[in-house]
Amino acid sequence: MIQFRVGDKIVYHKPKSSYCPGPRAKQVFPLEHGEEYHYVVDKFWKIVQVNNDRTLDVITRKGKRHRLEASDPNITKARLLQYILYRKRFLELNEVL
């Protein structure tokens, strides 16, 4: 299992479904009857707390907080190239706190 620390930047691959995927949608495919699409959108978040119950408290760039299981397969640590390319999507903690 990946070890997470406070301040780590993560990319959360959020699964979604809708009639019209947005421009940042990846892995787009139609659902059974073709009326909706299933896809993934990458979210760029920062860890603000690592809890003893193997959950992570994360903060979005707009200041919303979420609690995720540390073992969630949709979480990956941001690699250096991802951070450089998408640095404006990662929130600095002191901007919200």
N, C-alpha and C positions, 0 to 999 in steps of 0.2 A: 504494500500500500504506500502511496506517495505521502511524504511528510509535508505538512503545511505549517506555515508560520504567519503570524500577524504581519501584515504589510505585503504578503505575496500577491502578485497580480495573477488572476486566473482568467481563462476563457471558458465560459459556460455555453455549451452547445444546446440551446433551448429548442426543443421540438414544438412545432406549431402546426395548426391546420386552419385554412381559410379558403375563400373563393378566389382570392387574388394575392399571391405571394408578393412581398415587397422586393425592392432591388437588392437587398443583402441576403436574400434567401439562398440556401445551398441545399443540395440533395433533394431537389423538388421532384415529386412524383404524384400522379393523380390517385385519389382514393378509389375504392371499388367501382362506383358508378360514374366516376369522372366529373362529378359536380364540384368537389373540393380538392384541394391539394394538401399534401403533407410535406413539410420541409423543416429545415433547421436554420436558426439564426444565431450567430455568434454574439454573445454578450461579454463585455469586457469589464470585469468587476475586481474589487480588491478585498482581501480578507481583513476583517477588523477584530475577530476573536476566534480562537480555536477552543472549543468546549471539550470537557472530559467525556461527554457522551458520544464522541466521534462525529460531532456536527461542526459546521463552520458558519459563522455569521459573516456575511459579505455585504458590501455596500455598492450600489450602482453609481454611475456617474452623476445621476440626478439626486442622489442622497437617499434612495429607498434602501431598506435593509431586508435581507432574505436569510433564512437558515437552510443550509444544505447538508446532506449527509456527506461526510468526507469520502465515502466509498462510491459516490455517484459517478457512473462511467462518463457522464457528460461534462465533467470537470477536468480541465488540463491546466497545468501551470503555463503561463505565458512564456514563450521562448524569447530570447533577445531580439530576434528579427521581428516577431509579432509586436513586441513592445515598441520598437522603433517605428514600425509602420503605422501602428494604431495608438500611439502615445496620447493623442488628444481624446481618445475614448476611455482612457483610464483616468479615474478621478484621483486627485491627490487628497489624502486624508485631511490635511489641514484646511482644505477648501470648504469642508462640510462641518467638521468638528469644532 
